[in-house]
Amino acid sequence: MSDPTVVVEVEGLVRRFGDLVAVDGVSFDVRRGEIFGFLGPNGAGKSTTIKILATLLAPTAGRAAIAGHDVVRDALRVRESIGIIFQDNSLDDRLTADQNLYIHSLLYDLPRDVYRARADALLAMVDLTERRRSLVRTFSGGMRRRLEIARGLLHRPQVLFLDEPTVGLDPQTRNAMWQHVLRIRDEGEVTVFMTTHYLDEAEHCDRIAIIDHGRIVALGSPEELKRQVGGDVMVVGAAPASGDLARDIGERYGVDVTRAADGLRFQVDDGATFIPRLTSDFQGKISSVSVHRPTLDDVFLKLTGRAIREEEATGKDQMRIIARAFGRRR
C-alpha cells in the first residue's frame, strides 16, 4: 500500500452466491483514524463486504488489503490487524466479562500483565468495571455490546469493524454506545469501519459509502452527499381523485417527482416560498405538504428511486437467499 494514510484498500471486489451477485465490483479506501460507514438497506452487500475484509469469506474477484496485508494471501496478518463486532452477539454468556476478555487475550497471545492492564482500562472506558465478575447472561443488550467493543480493542487492532452494531438496542443505549465509539476514534489511532441502515448513525461518520444492490452509488462526507440533493425537499400528499399528481407537478414545474411511502417527493430552491404557489396551482388536489432540508434518506432516494426503509423486507429476503446459497457453495 503506497499511501500511508490509507488503512483499508478495496479494488473491484466481487462476491457471488450462485446466480446472486452480493458484491458487484466495489472499490473504495478507508483512511487511517476515520469513522467510515457503509450505508444501505439490509441485503445491499454491507455484511458480505465486511466478511471478505475480515477473511471470513473469499472474494470471487477483485482484491482487498488491510494495513497493507492482502485479505487472501496474508489472512493471518489481517486478522492480527482487525477487531470485529458482528450483528449477532458472540460472547459466551456462561462466562464473566473478565473471562470473555481473558480468552480473547489467549487467542492473541497477550502476556498476562499486558492483558490485565488493557482489560482494566477498557472495562473502565465502557463503564463495566463494577460488572467485570458478573456472568454475561445477566447483562443487558447494551452492556453486551459495550463488552464486545472492549474485547474487540483488547489486542489493539488498527481497524475495528462494527457490523450493524446497534441493531435491537433502544435509542438511549444506541446513543451511549456511540459516545464510546467516538471516544475510541478521538483518543487512539483506531480506524472504525461500520455498516448501518440507521440514518442517524451514519451522521456520525467522517465519510460514507452508500451501497445498493452490491454497488457503491455515492461516496463522501454526510454534508457532501446531502449537497447532491440541493435545495429543499418537498413531500406532497395527494388528495382523492387528484389524478396523476406526480406527472402534473413534474410537467408544471419541470422537476423530477419520486413516489415514496410518505408521498410525492421533489426538490426546489426555496420550499417556504414555493408552498403557496403549489397549493394555489393544485387547489383541492393536495392533502398535505411538508418541506425539509435534505437528509441521507433523501440522498438514497434520489440515487436509487427508493427509500432505505422501503427496502428492509426485500433486503431480508435477499439475506435468506445468500444464506442458502452459502450453505451449498462454501
Buried (B, 14 or more C-beta within 10 A) or exposed (E): BEEEEBBBBBEEBBBBBEEBBBBBBBBBBBBBBBBBBBBBBBBBBBBBBBBBBBBBBEBBEBBBBBBBBBBBEBBEBBBBBBBBBBBEBEBEEEBBBBBBBBEBBEEBEBEEEBBBEBBEEBBEBBEBBEBBEBBBEEBEBBBBBBBBBBBBBBBBBBBBBBBBBBBEBEEEBBEBBBEBBEEBBEEEEBBBBBBBBBBEBBBBBBBBBBBBBBBBBBBBEBEEBBEEBEBBBBBBBBBEEBEEBBEBBBEEBEBEBBEBEBBBBBBBEEBEEBBEEBBEEBEEBBEEBEBEEBBBBBBBBBBBEBBBBBBBEBBEEBBEBBEEBBEEEE
